[in-house]
Amino acid sequence: MSGTPSTPLMSITWTDHVTGRRGYLVVDRLVRGVSSGGLRMRAGCTLEEVTGLAQGMTMKEALHYNPEARYIPLGGAKGGIDCDPQDPEAYGVLVRYLRAMRPYVESCWTTGEDLGLRQDVVDRAAAEAGLVSSIQAVYPLLDDEATARKRLADAFAVEVDGIGLDELAGGCGVAEAVLVALDRAGVPYAGTRVSVQGLGTMGGATTRFLARAGLRIVAVADVKGTLANPDGLDVEALLAARDAFGTVDRAALRPGDAELPGDAWLAADAEVLVPAAVSYCVDAANQQRIKARWIVEAANMPVLPEAEQLLAARGVTTLPDVVVNSGTNAWWWWTLFGDIGAEADEAFAHIRRSMRALIELMLARADADGSTPRRAAHAIVADRLPELADRFGWYR
């Protein structure tokens, strides 16, 4: 345990006494005694992965610091369980993990859905583990807990064309990142081609917002393979045909839609590539297949550092996850703390405005410094840390 910026405040490895599977909790930093970060479940999840994600959460929180807002950024944390979420034993492992982590969820770690876990599943398992809520650690920081909790519950009950507002919030932010990049390059939305890996919560919502903005979705990938159509896929039909894990029922495909191998999304003829499923999916070898001009990281840590360097050397810009997918986390807190209400239009307007300003700041900083967007995002966080540390004890 250490207070230096490069070392997590707390790192825990848990072993399930029933199955032998392992789970992890990493608290990177606390602000006012509380941290924020989702809980993921996937086969092969590691402590190193969770540590990197927790550090990313620290950045996401700092990036959304607005001294005039009710929402005060929290510290960064992350949880992870090494288990296939579709395994019959997965839910029991989740409940036992949350039961073991209960003291931390009650006191300092607010969590929610992430890769492999939907919020309704997390909520059900948290209740079974004896928790009031997966975010109860933040309740003492609220001015009016009852009103705040009702506002967030009301927001979670909102649906827009069959998809919950909680699912759409993050995708709205990712889509705005894409649109800002196109605007700065003077590229029209209409006809701009997009390939997306993953049609779950983040990928599905991103795909909808981009399609409705006029972009052409030419490929989407799920666990069964890649669906492609150079003239554009019927996004709404695919979204309606998904199961709980984002897998599309192939009966929804049209005659012109092709079924390709699972990694075909990577080499699609598209200007924009949106990895929205798993970490570490773009490496030094397969990056050579990418034809896109922009990679927009909707997933956490999808592009390995060496791959990003090689991509940058050949003119491919990577917009980093710590900024691009931060809208989901921020929307939770904007709503809970009362910066926005439970209405979809208000939420989308706030997300678009905030994300556009942040993406613009990052890209302008990258241009000015002659650096990559990721380095620019780190520089912005470094600029904001002193005030956060002075006001709220960032490293305590």
C-alpha positions as a printed NumPy array, in Angstrom:
array([[  0.   ,   0.   ,   0.   ],
       [  1.393,   3.368,  -1.016],
       [  0.438,   6.974,  -1.582],
       [  2.611,   7.492,  -4.664],
       [  0.749,   8.182,  -7.91 ],
       [  2.022,   5.007,  -9.652],
       [  1.042,   2.54 ,  -6.918],
       [ -2.564,   1.557,  -6.109],
       [ -3.807,   2.428,  -2.67 ],
       [ -5.179,  -1.086,  -2.198],
       [ -5.007,  -4.347,  -4.152],
       [ -6.956,  -7.479,  -3.173],
       [ -6.975, -10.977,  -4.664],
       [ -9.889, -13.241,  -3.696],
       [-10.304, -16.98 ,  -4.276],
       [-13.776, -18.497,  -4.409],
       [-13.92 , -21.365,  -1.929],
       [-16.5  , -23.216,  -4.052],
       [-15.03 , -23.072,  -7.57 ],
       [-11.467, -21.905,  -7.019],
       [-11.996, -18.995,  -9.39 ],
       [-10.295, -15.718,  -8.582],
       [-11.53 , -12.18 ,  -8.284],
       [ -9.777,  -8.866,  -7.775],
       [-10.39 ,  -5.421,  -6.369],
       [ -7.983,  -2.555,  -6.937],
       [ -8.579,   0.852,  -5.37 ],
       [ -6.241,   3.244,  -7.122],
       [ -7.189,   6.427,  -5.235],
       [ -9.787,   7.767,  -2.831],
       [-11.369,  11.205,  -2.886],
       [-13.292,  12.135,   0.252],
       [-12.839,   8.471,   1.2  ],
       [-14.669,   7.061,  -1.866],
       [-13.7  ,   5.495,  -5.198],
       [-15.624,   4.624,  -8.354],
       [-15.215,   1.815, -10.877],
       [-17.22 ,  -0.999, -12.44 ],
       [-17.041,  -4.746, -11.931],
       [-16.217,  -6.909, -14.945],
       [-16.472, -10.662, -15.408],
       [-14.602, -12.502, -18.118],
       [-12.571, -15.669, -18.445],
       [ -8.895, -14.77 , -18.148],
       [ -9.344, -11.554, -16.161],
       [ -6.109, -10.728, -14.317],
       [ -4.931,  -8.53 , -11.473],
       [ -2.744,  -6.591, -13.917],
       [ -5.79 ,  -5.873, -16.071],
       [ -7.871,  -4.685, -13.117],
       [ -5.005,  -2.509, -11.901],
       [ -4.774,  -0.777, -15.263],
       [ -8.527,  -0.267, -15.341],
       [ -8.491,   1.231, -11.841],
       [ -5.82 ,   3.709, -12.892],
       [ -7.948,   4.573, -15.899],
       [-10.902,   5.262, -13.613],
       [ -8.804,   7.738, -11.641],
       [ -8.202,   9.591, -14.903],
       [-11.861,   9.444, -15.977],
       [-12.973,  10.97 , -12.713],
       [-10.385,  13.77 , -12.854],
       [-11.184,  14.576, -16.477],
       [-14.78 ,  15.394, -15.571],
       [-13.895,  17.704, -12.686],
       [-15.962,  20.88 , -12.805],
       [-15.606,  23.087,  -9.718],
       [-19.038,  24.604, -10.393],
       [-20.881,  21.26 , -10.516],
       [-22.498,  19.334,  -7.682],
       [-20.695,  16.197,  -8.781],
       [-17.237,  16.076,  -7.229],
       [-14.958,  13.461,  -8.853],
       [-14.273,  10.334,  -6.805],
       [-11.153,   8.209,  -6.742],
       [-10.595,   5.393,  -9.233],
       [-11.134,   1.673,  -8.609],
       [-12.069,  -1.508, -10.46 ],
       [-13.237,  -5.02 ,  -9.745],
       [-12.761,  -8.115, -11.862],
       [-13.697, -11.797, -11.745],
       [-11.939, -14.483, -13.774],
       [-15.013, -16.374, -14.963],
       [-17.018, -16.713, -18.18 ],
       [-20.27 , -14.771, -17.5  ],
       [-22.203, -17.45 , -19.401],
       [-20.883, -20.235, -17.164],
       [-23.722, -21.811, -15.109],
       [-21.71 , -21.109, -11.952],
       [-21.075, -17.442, -12.801],
       [-23.917, -15.931, -10.793],
       [-22.987, -17.84 ,  -7.649],
       [-19.38 , -16.716,  -8.021],
       [-20.587, -13.115,  -8.394],
       [-22.679, -13.287,  -5.231],
       [-19.832, -14.795,  -3.208],
       [-17.397, -12.205,  -4.574],
       [-19.686,  -9.343,  -3.562],
       [-20.234, -10.925,  -0.157],
       [-16.468, -11.02 ,   0.352],
       [-16.089,  -7.418,  -0.881],
       [-19.033,  -6.185,   1.133],
       [-16.924,  -4.151,   3.634],
       [-15.37 ,  -2.216,   0.761],
       [-18.631,  -1.675,  -1.131],
       [-20.183,  -0.397,   2.086],
       [-17.323,   1.957,   2.886],
       [-15.214,   3.067,  -0.089],
       [-15.937,   1.384,  -3.454],
       [-18.905,   2.287,  -5.652],
       [-19.367,  -0.131,  -8.528],
       [-21.703,  -1.171, -11.32 ],
       [-21.89 ,  -3.028, -14.599],
       [-18.893,  -3.549, -16.827],
       [-17.773,  -6.095, -19.409],
       [-19.75 ,  -9.317, -18.963],
       [-22.164,  -7.981, -16.337],
       [-25.381,  -6.014, -16.725],
       [-26.504,  -3.609, -14.007],
       [-29.65 ,  -5.575, -13.207],
       [-27.517,  -8.666, -12.54 ],
       [-25.126,  -6.667, -10.34 ],
       [-28.078,  -5.207,  -8.413],
       [-29.666,  -8.626,  -7.844],
       [-26.385, -10.182,  -6.718],
       [-25.599,  -7.209,  -4.453],
       [-28.946,  -7.594,  -2.698],
       [-28.336, -11.313,  -2.249],
       [-24.913, -10.501,  -0.793],
       [-26.558,  -8.284,   1.846],
       [-25.723,  -4.911,   0.317],
       [-28.062,  -1.921,   0.224],
       [-26.709,  -0.877,  -3.167],
       [-23.603,  -1.282,  -5.291],
       [-22.974,   2.471,  -4.871],
       [-23.905,   2.868,  -1.211],
       [-20.426,   4.136,  -0.248],
       [-21.228,   7.457,  -1.914],
       [-24.507,   8.019,  -0.039],
       [-22.893,   9.911,   2.896],
       [-21.628,  12.487,   0.397],
       [-25.136,  13.344,  -0.841],
       [-27.059,  16.37 ,   0.388],
       [-30.404,  14.547,   0.19 ],
       [-29.923,  10.796,  -0.1  ],
       [-33.576,   9.86 ,  -0.6  ],
       [-34.128,  12.402,  -3.379],
       [-30.859,  11.516,  -5.08 ],
       [-31.555,   7.774,  -5.016],
       [-35.037,   8.293,  -6.425],
       [-33.667,  10.487,  -9.205],
       [-31.176,   7.803, -10.237],
       [-33.802,   5.06 , -10.011],
       [-36.135,   7.139, -12.17 ],
       [-33.347,   7.592, -14.724],
       [-32.722,   3.851, -14.848],
       [-36.413,   3.316, -15.558],
       [-36.322,   5.529, -18.668],
       [-36.306,   3.785, -22.044],
       [-35.708,   5.343, -25.455],
       [-37.004,   3.257, -28.351],
       [-36.681,   0.069, -26.379],
       [-33.232,   0.648, -24.838],
       [-32.642,   1.864, -21.298],
       [-31.178,   5.304, -20.703],
       [-28.439,   3.734, -18.559],
       [-27.323,   1.689, -21.587],
       [-27.505,   4.641, -23.971],
       [-25.546,   7.156, -21.883],
       [-22.094,   5.753, -22.583],
       [-22.75 ,   5.188, -26.268],
       [-23.932,   8.775, -26.615],
       [-20.537,   9.909, -25.335],
       [-18.594,   7.559, -27.62 ],
       [-20.596,   8.704, -30.638],
       [-19.915,  12.341, -29.759],
       [-16.181,  11.57 , -29.703],
       [-16.442,  10.219, -33.239],
       [-18.403,  13.256, -34.412],
       [-15.895,  15.688, -32.916],
       [-13.037,  13.93 , -34.721],
       [-14.94 ,  14.149, -38.013],
       [-15.825,  17.803, -37.43 ],
       [-12.197,  18.753, -36.766],
       [-11.128,  16.968, -39.949],
       [-13.932,  18.48 , -42.032],
       [-15.341,  15.057, -42.877],
       [-19.125,  14.904, -43.414],
       [-21.121,  12.446, -41.33 ],
       [-23.205,  11.13 , -44.219],
       [-21.552,   8.118, -45.769],
       [-18.656,   7.901, -43.297],
       [-18.16 ,   4.176, -42.727],
       [-17.878,   2.621, -39.282],
       [-16.912,  -0.847, -38.064],
       [-17.793,  -1.823, -34.489],
       [-16.549,  -4.723, -32.387],
       [-19.256,  -5.647, -29.902],
       [-22.988,  -5.016, -29.891],
       [-23.502,  -5.127, -26.132],
       [-24.323,  -2.162, -23.919],
       [-21.614,   0.212, -25.154],
       [-21.264,  -1.012, -28.717],
       [-24.992,  -1.231, -29.33 ],
       [-25.704,   2.28 , -28.069],
       [-22.748,   3.759, -29.958],
       [-23.915,   2.09 , -33.16 ],
       [-27.416,   3.501, -32.777],
       [-26.243,   7.081, -32.178],
       [-23.79 ,   6.977, -35.091],
       [-26.362,   5.511, -37.483],
       [-28.892,   8.156, -36.488],
       [-26.249,  10.853, -37.097],
       [-25.999,   9.632, -40.697],
       [-22.891,   7.466, -40.539],
       [-22.935,   4.105, -42.314],
       [-22.359,   1.056, -40.112],
       [-20.671,  -1.412, -42.475],
       [-19.589,  -4.08 , -39.971],
       [-20.387,  -5.223, -36.441],
       [-18.857,  -8.165, -34.599],
       [-20.25 , -10.376, -31.846],
       [-19.083, -13.698, -30.39 ],
       [-20.383, -15.6  , -33.433],
       [-18.553, -13.55 , -36.041],
       [-18.691, -10.33 , -38.037],
       [-21.801,  -9.113, -39.856],
       [-21.025,  -6.856, -42.799],
       [-22.669,  -4.929, -45.593],
       [-20.792,  -2.246, -47.578],
       [-24.08 ,  -0.435, -48.162],
       [-24.801,  -0.33 , -44.426],
       [-26.383,  -2.712, -41.934],
       [-29.898,  -2.305, -40.557],
       [-28.795,  -1.198, -37.101],
       [-32.213,  -1.119, -35.469],
       [-33.009,  -4.644, -36.676],
       [-29.723,  -5.963, -35.281],
       [-30.243,  -4.229, -31.936],
       [-33.723,  -5.689, -31.647],
       [-32.341,  -9.168, -32.391],
       [-29.663,  -9.166, -29.647],
       [-29.67 , -11.413, -26.615],
       [-28.54 , -10.298, -23.132],
       [-24.882, -10.786, -24.109],
       [-25.064,  -8.767, -27.333],
       [-25.228, -11.757, -29.691],
       [-27.377, -11.165, -32.771],
       [-29.94 , -13.697, -33.977],
       [-28.853, -14.345, -37.573],
       [-32.491, -14.633, -38.627],
       [-32.547, -10.813, -38.582],
       [-30.026, -10.547, -41.437],
       [-31.082,  -9.28 , -44.853],
       [-30.087, -10.902, -48.185],
       [-27.237,  -8.43 , -48.713],
       [-25.692,  -8.943, -45.272],
       [-22.597, -11.155, -45.108],
       [-21.377, -13.352, -42.252],
       [-17.588, -13.117, -41.933],
       [-14.979, -14.425, -39.458],
       [-14.914, -12.912, -35.996],
       [-11.863, -10.711, -36.606],
       [-13.04 ,  -9.343, -39.956],
       [-14.31 ,  -6.145, -38.276],
       [-10.679,  -5.133, -37.802],
       [ -9.902,  -4.953, -41.523],
       [-13.222,  -3.512, -42.684],
       [-13.194,  -0.775, -45.32 ],
       [-14.171,   1.96 , -42.879],
       [-12.943,   5.364, -41.792],
       [-13.773,   4.734, -38.131],
       [-13.067,   1.634, -36.053],
       [-14.827,   1.293, -32.692],
       [-13.563,  -1.554, -30.488],
       [-16.402,  -1.812, -27.958],
       [-16.031,  -5.31 , -26.529],
       [-12.794,  -6.666, -25.067],
       [ -9.433,  -5.395, -23.872],
       [ -6.149,  -6.008, -25.696],
       [ -7.788,  -6.831, -29.05 ],
       [ -5.483,  -4.676, -31.221],
       [ -1.854,  -5.729, -31.013],
       [  1.398,  -5.085, -32.867],
       [  0.671,  -7.845, -35.372],
       [ -2.98 ,  -7.349, -36.294],
       [ -2.821,  -3.539, -36.365],
       [ -1.34 ,  -3.906, -39.85 ],
       [ -4.775,  -4.994, -41.088],
       [ -6.48 ,  -1.78 , -39.978],
       [ -7.526,   0.561, -42.802],
       [ -9.408,   3.097, -40.664],
       [ -8.276,   6.667, -40.08 ],
       [ -9.558,   6.773, -36.506],
       [ -9.798,   4.19 , -33.742],
       [-12.252,   5.261, -31.048],
       [-11.851,   3.177, -27.88 ],
       [-15.315,   2.413, -26.541],
       [-13.953,  -0.623, -24.665],
       [-11.365,  -0.36 , -21.91 ],
       [ -7.749,  -0.807, -23.039],
       [ -8.471,  -2.377, -26.451],
       [ -5.313,  -1.09 , -28.192],
       [ -1.971,  -2.224, -26.811],
       [  0.68 ,   0.53 , -26.433],
       [  3.044,  -0.863, -29.087],
       [  0.155,  -1.157, -31.53 ],
       [ -0.888,   2.438, -30.852],
       [  2.645,   3.647, -31.616],
       [  2.737,   1.719, -34.887],
       [ -0.713,   3.007, -35.846],
       [  0.278,   6.604, -35.079],
       [  3.38 ,   6.214, -37.252],
       [  1.168,   5.454, -40.244],
       [ -1.331,   8.208, -39.546],
       [ -4.041,   6.386, -37.604],
       [ -5.348,   8.393, -34.642],
       [ -6.441,   6.546, -31.496],
       [ -8.92 ,   8.341, -29.243],
       [ -8.283,   6.849, -25.78 ],
       [-10.773,   4.996, -23.624],
       [-10.175,   7.134, -20.542],
       [-11.891,  10.002, -22.337],
       [-14.076,   8.307, -24.956],
       [-16.044,   5.931, -22.717],
       [-16.111,   8.116, -19.613],
       [-19.675,   9.286, -20.246],
       [-21.28 ,   6.274, -18.566],
       [-19.541,   6.843, -15.246],
       [-20.087,  10.591, -15.38 ],
       [-23.805,  10.2  , -16.211],
       [-24.337,   8.128, -13.04 ],
       [-22.848,  10.853, -10.86 ],
       [-24.336,  13.815, -12.729],
       [-27.729,  12.235, -12.138],
       [-27.183,  11.123,  -8.55 ],
       [-25.695,  14.439,  -7.411],
       [-28.382,  16.443,  -9.231],
       [-26.506,  18.172, -12.043],
       [-29.098,  16.682, -14.402],
       [-32.533,  15.158, -13.988],
       [-33.855,  11.752, -15.001],
       [-35.027,  12.832, -18.483],
       [-33.368,  11.377, -21.574],
       [-33.203,  14.628, -23.558],
       [-31.527,  16.469, -20.7  ],
       [-29.087,  13.614, -20.166],
       [-28.116,  13.383, -23.838],
       [-27.676,  17.146, -24.132],
       [-25.438,  17.244, -21.061],
       [-23.396,  14.247, -22.192],
       [-22.898,  15.665, -25.676],
       [-21.936,  19.095, -24.388],
       [-19.507,  17.754, -21.77 ],
       [-17.945,  15.114, -23.997],
       [-17.569,  17.477, -26.941],
       [-15.754,  20.006, -24.761],
       [-13.473,  17.318, -23.336],
       [-12.661,  15.724, -26.707],
       [-12.026,  19.151, -28.23 ],
       [ -9.688,  20.028, -25.342],
       [ -7.801,  16.745, -25.682],
       [ -7.354,  16.976, -29.466],
       [ -6.367,  20.641, -29.315],
       [ -3.799,  19.815, -26.617],
       [ -2.443,  16.953, -28.726],
       [ -2.068,  19.255, -31.724],
       [ -0.405,  21.97 , -29.663],
       [  2.026,  19.571, -27.976],
       [  2.675,  17.467, -31.06 ],
       [  1.619,  14.41 , -29.07 ],
       [ -1.01 ,  11.708, -29.204],
       [ -4.533,  12.159, -27.789],
       [ -3.684,   9.702, -24.992],
       [ -0.672,  11.717, -23.895],
       [ -2.762,  14.861, -24.09 ],
       [ -5.401,  13.277, -21.825],
       [ -2.708,  12.414, -19.286],
       [ -1.442,  15.984, -19.424],
       [ -4.93 ,  17.351, -18.756],
       [ -5.273,  15.086, -15.723],
       [ -1.86 ,  16.203, -14.458],
       [ -3.02 ,  19.821, -14.729],
       [ -6.143,  19.1  , -12.657],
       [ -4.644,  16.934,  -9.94 ],
       [ -3.137,  19.738,  -7.845],
       [ -6.497,  21.462,  -7.316],
       [ -8.21 ,  18.147,  -6.59 ],
       [ -5.47 ,  17.194,  -4.14 ],
       [ -5.645,  20.573,  -2.397],
       [ -9.449,  20.603,  -2.134],
       [-10.281,  16.962,  -1.576],
       [ -7.183,  14.985,  -0.595],
       [ -6.822,  13.161,  -3.915],
       [ -4.16 ,  10.71 ,  -2.726],
       [ -5.537,  10.071,   0.769]])
